[in-house]
Amino acid sequence: MDAERFVWMNGKMTTGEHAKVPILSHSFSRGSAIFESLGVHDSPEGPKAFRLDKHIARLEHSAALLGMEMRCCSKEIEEAVSQTVRANNVGRGLIKIMAYWGHEAVVDLVPQVPLDVAVFAIPNGGELHLDDPSPISTCLSKWRKLHPSTVPVEAKAVGNYLNGYLARKDALDRGFDIGLLQDEDGFVAEGSTESVFLVKDGMLLTPPLGGILSGVSRMTILEVVPHLKIPILEQEIRVDDLRSADEIFTAHSGVKVHPVCRFEDHELLAPGPITKRLLEAIDDIIFFRDDRFPHFFQAL
């Protein structure tokens, strides 16, 4: 971590050098932290957070699903985000909100204290490649998506991302960018950190909620496509649907519409016509050329 970066922790601003927790903290040693990642955008009026209200609501929902108590209310987190972005002078970048048990816990499996909260604001660059729609390749992962009866998959919890790590590593080892996970019934679920969409016969399709994370970028696309008169359907998707798709793209906080040029040995136009329309529409929104969605942004 950049030692000079300012980090908000439990109501106080500190530097990256001091933003630390013990190795034996519960959330490090047991993977119990929850988090949110969202974009900050450099608007003509100054920095604005993308769908901050939805991200905070999902953070609180993650805590509720896991039986955790938040230390900070939504208003306190909103103010923390604003302070951190401005302290770091971030224009286009990424906000990361972490809620975690930071105290040392050697054997305590269920802490009875509220979660600590930290907020980071990271400028674009380095390992971040925000808004880069360069086409990606995808494959079917050998791993399956966590089943919702084992852990709540709608919780954005650190421990759940070991599943995503394995899917991504499997893909990279085989020469692909992204691995797509099936659920235990064989339906397509999502990628490591991505929601998945496909186009077939002019219809935009995406897996339904229930066994996947409720992605904010996914939610945004579902709200925007009716304005483009693109028909969309949330339904179970089979692997054969991917193999016969006309277009595929993924969606996540860093790249809200990411065209897929290949699924396994199935080559695709990337972006295809519908993906291109949606990509241009989202770009107009996040670069403040379309003012029809002011509720997507919150001034910081």
Secondary structure, 3 states (H helix, E strand, C coil): CCCCCEEEECCEEEEHHHCCCCCCEHHHHCCCCEEEEEEEEEECCEEEEECHHHHHHHHHHHHHHCCCCECCCHHHHHHHHHHHHHHCCCCCEEEEEEEECCCECCCCCCCCCCEEEEEEEEECECCECCCCCCCEEEEEEEEECCCCCCCCCCCCEHHHHHHHHHHHHHHHHCCCCEEEEECCCCCEEECCCCEEEEEECCEEEECCCCCCCCCHHHHHHHHHHHHHCCCEEECCCCHHHHHCCCEEEEECCCCCCEEEEEECCEECCCCCHHHHHHHHHHHHHHCCCCCCCHHHEEEC
